[in-house]
Amino acid sequence: MFGLSSPWIMHEGEVVPAHIVLSHGEQLDRLRLAVPEAAEFAVVAGDPSLDRLIASKPLRETYRQGFGLTSAQRLVLVSSTWGENSLYGTDPELIRRLAHALPIDSYRIAVALHPNVHEGHSRWQVARWLNACTRAGVLVLPHEDLWRQAILASDVVLGDHGSVTFYAAAAGKPVLLAAAPHADLDPRSPVHQLVTTAPRFDPAADAGQQFDRAVAGHDPARYLPITELATDLPGKAATALRELCYRALDLAPPAHPAPLHVLPVPELPIPLPRAQLTRAEAVRRTEKALVVRIARHAVDTLYDPTWSAEPAQLVVHVGEPDATLLELADVVVHDNPRDAGRWLTETLHALPGCTIAAAGLPDGSWLAGDTTALVKITAVQGDPHALASVVGELRTEPGAPFPDEVTVTTDSGATVASARFTRLR
C-alpha cells in the first residue's frame, strides 16, 4: 500500500503530511514496515464512508425505488476501478453483453466506474462508449457518490479489485469478480484477501444462473473476517476525524456528538430499453380477464440464434435511433405524442411492417391498435410497454370479444403490468 518512493509521504528524507489518517490498525502495521519514519504521524480514525454505508442499510427499499426497481427485479451492480487490469479495462463489452443476456423484467444493471476512468478519457467519451448500454436500460451512475446507494439497493455485485467491491462485501452483499489482478495489490492487504477468496465470474457461462447461484448460496457474514479489517472504529469515524481536525487547529471540538448522516435518496431519470424482443403467451383467460406471461430481452438478442427459432415481437420506442430497428418493428410505442390518434394512423401507414402502434395520453391512459382495431388502455399499473406487447400478440378480428382486464406476468409469476382494456373499434 505504501512505498518508500511515495512523494506524498516522504520528500528529501522528511515526512510530508502532518497526519496520516488510517482506518484500521493493520494499515499502521504495514506503514511501519514500508515507511517507519511515518508511523508516528499516523492516526487510526475509522472509515466514514463505510460508517455511512452501514448506517443507511435500513433504507435499502428507499434506494431501490430511487433506482426504479420493481419488487421482482434483481439489481446487478457492475463496478470497475481504473486501469488496464480493471473490469472495464479488460472487457469493455461485458456490460453490454450482460444487458442483452439478462431478462428485462428480472434484472436491472447499474454501473459504477471509478472517477479516473472519466478523468482519463472524458465524460463525453465514456458516455459514447456506454451509449448502447444506456439504450438497453443500463443505469450508468451519473455521480460517483451514488455507488454506496447502489450497493445497498443491489442484490449482487460484479466487480474487480476496486474499493467498491470491498465495500459491497463489507455490507454483506454477494460479490463475483470479473477481474482480480493479484499483482496490483499488496499481498498483506484485506483487498488482496478478498480477491483471492471471492468467486470468479465466467463470461462464457450463463450470467443469470451465476447471479442466481451467488444470491441463493450467499452468507452475509462470509467475508466478515476480511472486511472487519476495514475499520477499527465502526460507526465512530465522524467523531474521531472531527477530534483530529479540531486538535490540528488547536480548537476545542463542539460539545454535541458528531452526526452520522445516512445517504441521500437518489433522484434519477431511469433509462428504459428503447427496443426489446418480447414473447407473450396467454396463460389464463376468462370471458373478461386475461393473464399473459411475457419474456423480454434487449434488442441485441435479435442477433442471438437461440431467439431466431421462436416467434417474438420486436417492440421499438420512437426514441431508438437505429433506423433498421424501426423498419423491423412489430410494435412501435410513443409515450407522449401531441395528437395520439393522428400519430397512430400516420405511423402505421409509414411503417407497413408494423402491426401495432401504441401511444400514451396525458391522463396516463394509452391507445393501441392497428388499422382495423383500436384499444384504450386505462387504470395502468406498471410498464405500459408490456401492455402494448399484449395488444400486438393477442389482437383479434373486428368485433371479436376482447378481455376487459389484462395482467402481464413474468415466468416467476411477478406482475409486470395490469390495466383495463376497452375496445373502441
C-alpha positions in Angstrom: 0.0 0.0 0.0 2.7 2.4 1.0 6.1 2.7 -0.7 9.3 4.4 0.2 9.1 6.5 -3.0 5.6 7.8 -2.3 6.1 11.5 -2.7 3.1 12.4 -0.5 4.7 10.6 2.4 8.4 11.3 2.1 10.3 14.1 0.4 14.1 14.5 0.8 14.1 12.3 3.9 11.3 14.2 5.6 7.7 13.1 6.3 5.4 15.4 4.3 1.9 15.2 5.9 1.2 16.3 9.4 -1.2 13.5 9.9 -1.7 10.2 8.0 -5.3 9.1 8.6 -5.8 5.3 8.6 -8.9 3.3 9.1 -7.5 0.2 10.8 -4.5 -0.8 12.9 -3.4 -3.4 10.2 -2.7 -0.4 7.9 -0.5 1.1 10.6 1.4 -2.2 10.8 2.1 -2.1 7.1 3.0 1.5 7.2 5.6 0.7 9.9 7.1 -1.9 7.6 7.0 0.3 4.5 7.9 3.8 5.9 8.9 3.5 9.5 9.6 7.2 9.8 5.9 8.0 9.0 4.4 5.7 11.7 4.4 8.4 14.4 2.3 10.7 12.2 -0.4 8.1 11.7 -3.8 8.3 13.3 -6.3 5.4 13.2 -9.7 7.2 12.8 -12.0 4.6 11.1 -13.8 4.8 7.8 -16.6 7.4 7.5 -17.7 6.1 4.1 -18.2 2.6 5.5 -20.0 4.1 8.5 -22.5 5.9 6.3 -23.0 2.8 4.2 -23.8 0.6 7.2 -26.0 3.2 8.8 -28.0 3.6 5.7 -28.9 -0.1 5.3 -32.4 0.3 6.7 -33.2 2.5 3.7 -32.5 -0.3 1.1 -36.0 -0.3 -0.3 -35.9 3.5 -0.5 -32.8 3.3 -2.6 -34.2 0.5 -4.7 -37.2 2.6 -5.6 -35.0 5.5 -6.3 -33.2 3.4 -8.9 -36.6 2.5 -10.5 -36.5 -1.2 -9.4 -39.6 -3.3 -9.1 -40.0 -5.9 -6.4 -39.4 -8.7 -9.0 -36.1 -7.2 -10.3 -32.7 -8.1 -9.0 -30.1 -5.3 -9.3 -26.7 -6.2 -10.5 -24.2 -3.5 -9.7 -21.2 -3.7 -12.0 -18.2 -1.9 -10.5 -14.9 -1.2 -12.1 -11.8 0.6 -10.9 -9.5 2.2 -13.4 -6.6 0.9 -15.4 -6.0 -1.8 -18.0 -6.4 -4.6 -15.4 -9.8 -3.4 -14.2 -13.1 -5.0 -15.1 -13.8 -2.3 -17.7 -10.2 -2.2 -18.9 -10.0 -6.0 -19.6 -13.5 -6.4 -21.0 -15.3 -3.2 -22.0 -18.1 -5.1 -23.8 -19.0 -7.1 -20.7 -21.7 -4.6 -19.6 -23.4 -4.6 -23.0 -23.4 -8.4 -23.1 -25.0 -8.6 -19.7 -27.6 -6.0 -20.7 -28.7 -8.2 -23.6 -28.4 -11.5 -21.8 -30.5 -10.8 -18.7 -34.3 -10.7 -18.9 -35.5 -7.1 -18.6 -38.2 -7.9 -16.1 -36.0 -10.0 -13.8 -32.8 -7.9 -13.7 -31.6 -4.3 -13.9 -28.0 -3.3 -14.2 -26.3 -0.3 -12.6 -22.7 0.7 -13.5 -20.3 2.4 -11.1 -17.0 3.4 -12.8 -14.0 4.9 -10.9 -13.7 8.7 -11.4 -10.3 8.2 -13.0 -12.0 6.4 -16.0 -13.8 9.7 -16.7 -10.8 11.8 -16.0 -8.6 9.7 -18.3 -11.0 9.6 -21.2 -13.5 12.4 -20.6 -17.2 12.0 -19.6 -18.3 12.6 -23.2 -16.1 9.7 -24.4 -17.2 7.3 -21.7 -20.9 8.2 -22.4 -20.4 7.4 -26.0 -18.8 4.0 -25.2 -21.7 3.1 -22.9 -24.4 4.5 -25.2 -25.6 1.1 -26.3 -25.8 0.0 -22.7 -27.9 3.0 -21.7 -30.3 2.3 -24.7 -30.6 -1.2 -23.3 -31.8 0.1 -20.0 -28.5 0.1 -18.1 -28.3 2.8 -15.4 -24.8 4.4 -15.6 -24.5 6.2 -12.3 -24.1 9.9 -13.1 -22.5 10.8 -9.8 -19.6 8.9 -8.2 -21.2 9.3 -4.8 -24.1 7.1 -5.8 -22.1 3.9 -5.6 -23.0 3.5 -1.9 -26.7 3.7 -2.5 -26.3 1.3 -5.5 -24.5 -1.2 -3.2 -27.4 -1.1 -0.7 -30.0 -1.4 -3.5 -28.2 -4.3 -5.2 -28.7 -8.0 -4.9 -25.3 -9.0 -6.3 -22.1 -7.0 -7.2 -19.9 -7.9 -10.1 -16.6 -6.2 -9.6 -12.8 -6.3 -9.5 -10.1 -5.3 -7.1 -11.5 -1.8 -6.6 -12.8 -0.5 -3.3 -16.5 -0.6 -4.3 -16.3 -4.4 -4.4 -14.7 -4.5 -1.0 -17.3 -2.1 0.4 -20.0 -4.3 -1.1 -18.6 -7.4 0.7 -18.4 -5.4 3.9 -22.1 -4.5 3.5 -22.9 -8.2 3.3 -23.5 -8.4 -0.4 -22.6 -11.4 -2.6 -19.8 -10.5 -4.9 -18.4 -12.0 -8.1 -15.1 -11.0 -9.6 -14.8 -10.3 -13.4 -11.2 -9.2 -12.9 -8.8 -9.8 -10.0 -5.1 -8.9 -10.7 -3.3 -10.1 -7.7 0.0 -8.4 -8.8 -1.6 -5.0 -8.5 -2.3 -5.4 -4.7 -0.3 -5.6 -1.5 -0.4 -9.3 -0.7 -0.9 -8.4 3.0 -3.9 -6.2 2.4 -7.6 -7.0 3.0 -8.4 -6.3 -0.6 -5.9 -9.0 -1.7 -7.5 -11.4 0.7 -10.9 -10.7 -0.8 -9.9 -11.2 -4.4 -8.2 -14.5 -3.5 -11.4 -15.6 -1.7 -14.4 -14.3 -3.7 -15.7 -16.5 -6.6 -14.9 -15.6 -10.2 -17.5 -14.7 -12.8 -17.3 -16.8 -16.0 -18.1 -14.6 -19.0 -18.6 -17.6 -21.2 -21.3 -19.1 -18.9 -24.9 -18.1 -18.3 -24.8 -14.8 -16.4 -28.3 -15.1 -14.9 -27.6 -18.6 -13.5 -24.3 -17.3 -12.0 -26.0 -14.4 -10.3 -28.9 -16.6 -9.1 -26.4 -19.0 -7.5 -24.4 -16.2 -5.9 -27.6 -14.8 -4.3 -29.1 -18.2 -3.2 -25.8 -19.5 -1.7 -24.6 -16.3 0.0 -23.9 -16.0 3.7 -23.8 -12.2 4.6 -21.1 -13.0 7.1 -19.0 -14.9 4.6 -16.3 -12.2 4.3 -16.6 -10.8 7.8 -13.0 -11.9 8.9 -11.7 -9.9 5.9 -14.0 -6.9 5.9 -13.6 -6.4 9.7 -10.1 -5.1 8.7 -11.7 -2.1 7.1 -12.2 -0.1 10.3 -11.1 -0.3 13.9 -13.8 2.3 14.9 -17.1 1.1 13.3 -19.7 3.9 13.5 -17.3 6.3 15.2 -15.2 7.7 12.3 -17.0 11.1 12.3 -16.2 11.6 15.9 -12.6 10.6 15.6 -12.0 12.7 12.5 -13.7 15.8 14.0 -11.5 15.5 17.1 -8.4 15.2 14.9 -9.3 18.3 12.8 -10.1 20.4 15.8 -6.9 19.3 17.5 -4.9 20.2 14.4 -6.4 23.6 14.5 -5.8 23.9 18.3 -9.5 24.4 18.9 -12.0 22.7 21.2 -14.4 20.5 19.4 -18.2 21.2 19.7 -19.9 19.7 22.7 -22.6 17.9 20.7 -21.9 14.5 19.2 -20.6 14.3 15.6 -23.6 13.4 13.4 -23.6 10.3 11.3 -25.6 11.1 8.2 -27.5 8.5 6.1 -27.0 8.6 2.3 -29.4 10.8 0.4 -32.2 9.3 -1.7 -31.2 9.2 -5.4 -33.5 11.1 -7.8 -32.5 10.0 -11.3 -34.1 9.6 -14.7 -34.4 5.8 -15.1 -33.4 4.6 -18.6 -35.7 2.1 -20.2 -34.8 -0.3 -23.0 -35.6 1.6 -26.3 -36.0 -1.7 -28.2 -36.8 -5.2 -27.0 -37.8 -8.6 -28.1 -40.9 -9.8 -26.4 -42.6 -13.2 -26.3 -46.1 -13.2 -25.0 -48.2 -16.2 -24.1 -51.8 -16.3 -22.7 -51.7 -18.5 -19.6 -55.3 -17.9 -18.2 -58.3 -16.5 -19.9 -61.9 -15.9 -18.9 -64.6 -14.0 -20.6 -63.5 -10.7 -19.1 -59.9 -11.3 -17.8 -56.7 -12.3 -19.4 -53.3 -13.2 -17.8 -50.3 -13.1 -20.1 -46.8 -14.3 -19.4 -44.0 -12.4 -21.2 -40.3 -12.7 -21.5 -38.4 -9.6 -22.7 -34.8 -9.1 -23.7 -32.9 -6.1 -25.0 -32.7 -5.8 -28.8 -29.2 -7.2 -29.4 -30.7 -10.5 -28.6 -32.2 -10.2 -32.1 -28.9 -11.5 -33.4 -28.8 -14.4 -30.9 -29.5 -17.7 -32.9 -31.3 -19.1 -29.8 -34.0 -16.5 -30.3 -34.5 -16.8 -34.0 -36.0 -20.3 -33.7 -39.1 -19.0 -31.8 -41.6 -16.2 -32.6 -41.0 -12.9 -30.9 -42.2 -9.3 -31.3 -39.7 -6.5 -31.8 -41.0 -3.6 -29.7 -39.3 -0.3 -30.6 -39.7 3.1 -28.8 -39.6 6.2 -31.1 -36.6 7.3 -29.2 -34.5 4.4 -30.6 -32.1 6.0 -33.1 -31.4 2.8 -35.2 -33.4 3.2 -38.4 -33.1 -0.6 -39.1 -34.8 -1.5 -35.9 -37.6 1.0 -36.6 -38.2 -0.6 -40.0 -38.2 -4.1 -38.5 -40.5 -3.2 -35.6 -43.7 -5.2 -35.0 -44.8 -2.7 -32.3 -43.9 1.0 -32.1 -44.5 3.0 -28.9 -44.6 6.7 -28.2 -45.0 7.9 -24.6 -46.5 11.3 -25.3 -47.4 12.3 -28.9 -49.2 15.6 -29.2 -52.0 14.0 -31.2 -52.2 10.3 -30.4 -54.9 9.4 -32.9 -53.1 11.1 -35.9 -49.8 9.6 -34.7 -51.1 6.1 -34.7 -52.7 6.4 -38.2 -49.7 8.0 -39.8 -47.1 5.8 -38.2 -48.9 2.6 -39.2 -49.1 4.0 -42.8 -45.4 4.9 -42.9 -44.3 1.5 -41.4 -46.2 -1.2 -43.3 -44.4 -3.9 -41.4 -45.6 -2.6 -38.1 -48.6 -4.4 -36.7 -49.4 -2.2 -33.7 -48.8 1.4 -32.7 -49.2 2.4 -29.1 -49.4 6.0 -27.8 -49.5 7.4 -24.3 -52.2 10.0 -23.4 -51.8 12.9 -21.0 -54.1 11.3 -18.4 -51.9 8.2 -18.2 -54.0 6.0 -20.4 -52.9 4.6 -23.7 -54.3 4.0 -27.2 -53.0 0.9 -29.0 -54.1 -0.8 -32.2 -53.8 -1.2 -36.0 -55.8 -0.1 -39.0 -58.8 -2.3 -38.0 -58.8 -2.5 -34.2 -58.2 0.2 -31.5 -58.0 -0.4 -27.8 -57.9 2.1 -25.0 -55.8 1.0 -22.0 -56.8 2.6 -18.7 -56.0 2.1 -15.0 -52.5 1.3 -16.0 -50.2 -0.1 -13.3 -46.6 -1.0 -14.1 -45.0 -0.9 -17.5 -47.3 0.2 -20.3 -44.9 -1.0 -23.0 -45.6 -4.5 -21.8 -49.3 -3.9 -22.3 -48.7 -2.7 -25.8 -46.9 -6.0 -26.5 -50.1 -7.9 -25.4 -52.2 -6.0 -27.9 -49.7 -6.9 -30.6 -49.7 -10.5 -29.7 -53.4 -11.1 -29.0 -55.2 -8.7 -31.3 -58.4 -10.1 -32.7 -60.7 -9.6 -35.7 -63.0 -6.5 -35.5 -66.0 -7.2 -33.3 -64.5 -10.3 -31.6 -64.6 -10.4 -27.8 -61.6 -8.7 -26.1 -60.7 -9.1 -22.4 -61.7 -6.2 -20.1 -58.8 -6.8 -17.6 -55.3 -7.7 -18.6 -52.4 -8.7 -16.3 -48.9 -9.3 -17.5 -46.6 -11.5 -15.5 -43.1 -13.0 -15.8 -42.1 -16.6 -15.7 -41.8 -16.4 -11.9 -45.3 -15.0 -11.6 -44.4 -11.5 -10.7 -46.7 -8.8 -12.1 -45.2 -6.6 -14.7 -48.3 -4.6 -15.6 -52.1 -4.6 -15.3 -54.8 -2.5 -16.9 -58.3 -2.3 -18.2 -58.8 -2.7 -22.0 -61.7 -1.1 -23.8 -62.2 -1.8 -27.5 -63.0 1.3 -29.4 -63.3 -0.3 -32.8 
